[in-house]
Amino acid sequence: MSAAPASVDGVPLGRQPEDHIKVMAGKTPSKFTDPCRRASALSMKCLEDNSYDKAKCAEAFQVYRDCKKTWVEQRRKDRREGRPGAWD
């Protein structure tokens, strides 16, 4: 199994999403605004580097799923606690 890179274009990747308030600030609401975009880029780069063999990119996909799950959970918690989001 090919190891996934730790960064894309020199930007470190991780399982934690970027702060969604900072990511969304100044952007218009869109389905394309995503604090997990780096993890997404990692998974796509892994596919490209491994001739689109999904089995070799399982770790990269898991990193993206973990990031997305954390982001959704944080947004739910913020809304329950009355913390405004970037567009609230």
Buried (B, 14 or more C-beta within 10 A) or exposed (E): EEEBEEEBEEEEBBBBBBEBBEBBEEEEEEEEBBBBBBBBBBBBBBBEBBEEEEEBBEBBBBBBBBBBEBBEEBBEEBEEEEEEBBEE
